[in-house]
């Protein structure tokens, strides 16, 4: 009689997948390496996730759950709520930069109807709630949400990638700005990180300012 197959939860698979992605990169995360990490045959991964796209999309959503756990629930104003959500999202995906670039797999997974992404949807719901509390509704709500999402997701994907390679590429871009700005050519790693962070939060504030202005425009009509 064959021995029963061990029961492994999705969380066990995803935590093992996160370790592989963090240490060796997304390309090293295969059904074979994951199966080996949890002590099961690679075909078992397909029974749990169905495809590699679902595995990678689920991993992105799993990390989003870690961001949910970091959000400051004491934030009072909608603006404070938005900043808290953004800060948690940025912190978590900076900690796992190889996963930050798996966002496309999650989108493919959702579009194909292969699986859900409950943590990402909950994060989106928190942003939408804050925007509603600001006074947005209808098309203005959709536009405001898209402005926030596009900037934050795009910026974090770029920033986390630069962070993981010691901001080398970003420092090269600053040096390429060249003429009339010699101070950019001598920036140290820590200064590049600080400058990038300042630019990120300045961009966040600009977008929230724009969203708040949309509320005023709507009330004036």
Buried (B, 14 or more C-beta within 10 A) or exposed (E): EEEEEEEBEEEBBBBBBBEBBBEEEBEEBBBEBBBBBBEBEEEBBBEBBBBBBBBBBBBBBBBBBBBBEEBEEEBEEBBEBBBBBBBBBBEBBBBBBBBBBBBEBBBBBBEEEBBEBEBBEBBBEBBBBBBBEBBBEEEBBEBBBEBBEEBBBEBBBBBBBBBBEEBEEBBEEBBEEEEEEEEBEEBEEEBBBEBBBEEBBEEBEEBBEEBBEBBEEBEEE
